[in-house]
Amino acid sequence: MQDTGKAHPLRRGPLRISGAAALLTFALATTATAPATARSPAPQKYTVVMANMSFGKLPGGVKVGDTIVWVNRDSVPHTATARDKSFDVRVQQGQSVSMVVKKAGSIAFYCIYHPAMRGTLAVAAQ
């Protein structure tokens, strides 16, 4: 093809895209390629009562990120101490302590002051 010095009717200088057109193109490309993400449910709050020298009913459905409130209704201090050392909650008599669950799995725990007090917390990954 020979250059005649005249501009081709479809080539009138550099390609120009308006800001709105560029944004729309980017949005469409991003939407088409971005994976769908499910929203994680909000963290839950559970309560475990320590009374009569034992742990009360343990919650089911606990997930990493949830909160457990340990409530001591006895007249002596207790702990909820994980055997794998993932948590160690100290609760004075008549008090409560909150703990955010940070590890998934089947976590055995006990009271260091009263070793007969024990339980296993089942925690699912987020």
HELIX and SHEET records of a PDB file:
HELIX    1   1 GLY A   19  THR A   33  1                                  15    
SHEET    1   A 4 SER A  54  PHE A  55  0                                        
SHEET    2   A 4 LYS A  45  ALA A  51 -1                                        
SHEET    3   A 4 THR A  67  ASN A  72  1                                        
SHEET    4   A 4 SER A  96  VAL A 100 -1                                        
SHEET    1   B 5 VAL A  62  LYS A  63  0                                        
SHEET    2   B 5 ARG A 118  ALA A 124  1                                        
SHEET    3   B 5 GLY A 105  TYR A 110 -1                                        
SHEET    4   B 5 HIS A  78  ALA A  82 -1                                        
SHEET    5   B 5 ASP A  88  VAL A  91 -1                                        
END                                                                             
